[in-house]
């Protein structure tokens, strides 16, 4: 019995003894006996308290509690395959403080709060492939019949009644291309696939992005040799602008004039230009251009200039080499031939995957690219010809 309970009992007995002292001697003797009993208990508790204060209190640690638990003993004896022990916090009898608090370990054992998802690296926007029409094919090669640039002889003419009608002629050439394979591989553990499906999905996304990134670079600058596509900036696949000082204003010629000249050259070839391709750095330099009075040609710093020149939208992408540009009718210039779209596959049977519990992931595409109308693409160096003026260099 605790001190407070004993003291309260003694107070009650003393009160009752005072009330019944004069009227009931027998009841008084009974209460006296109870008083002596509680007094002895109080003395015994006081003696024990003095003894406890002189001794060092030993409390079981969390580890001691764990190994002393019945569940752990059963696990250690092999009678169960798992165990769960709920640990309790032990208090000293002398003071209400925790002796073995179960706290968060330091040193990074317990991870801090982790933001959901994955913080991705930078992805370059892919825009070039969407410029060209795409046709599906079911063979490993493709062909198209192309009219020769000098192959059309127009014989149409007005003729008199009953006179001989004139003939015209057109010559063609057959162009053959082959389908190329673009692939990307990665290996992940089977445990990762089970424990981190979001991480695996992100890996898949990176593989797919890697394939499409290579395709875009090839559409721009592939040299067409071996397993490479042939790109629109490769010599022979576009028409150089060929601007001279005579083609541009004699005074204060700018890069804007050069782009207009290229646009006009596409139109002279009977195509309809729809896009201007530029590197972001070159577009930024053009936004900085000022006239002789110091005024910006395109807007001003307090506003965003529309990405258009001479009525055509500007498409900026790092895929375009810095210092180059192109104006074109891209819907008429070339075709993307798709043999197999993007495919992602997983393989367990690959090299030593089975031994190491790994899975191989493969992303793959098969496609070809044919540039059919070179005169629909006009571009080249984004630089003024010599002596055309210093502005816009």
Secondary structure, 3 states (H helix, E strand, C coil): CCHHHHHHHHHHHHHHHHHHCCCCHHHHHHHHHHHHHHHHHHHHHHHHHHHHHCCCCCCCCHHHHHHHCHHHHHHHCCCCCCCCCCCCCCECCCCCCECCCCCCCCCCCCCCCCCCCCCCCCCCCCCCHHHCEEEECCCCEEEEEEEEEEEEECCCCCCCCCCCCCCCEEEEEEEEEECEEEEEEEEEEHHHHHHCHHHHHHHHHHHHHHHHHHHHHHHHHCECCCCCCECCCCCCCCEECCCCHHHCCCCCCCHHHHHHHHHHHHHHCCCCCCEEEECHHHHHHHHCCECCCCCECCCCCCCCCCCEECCEEEEECCCCCCCEEEEECHHHHEEEEEEEEEEEEEECCCCCHHHHCEEEEEEEEEEEEEECCHHHEEEEECCCCCCCCCCCC
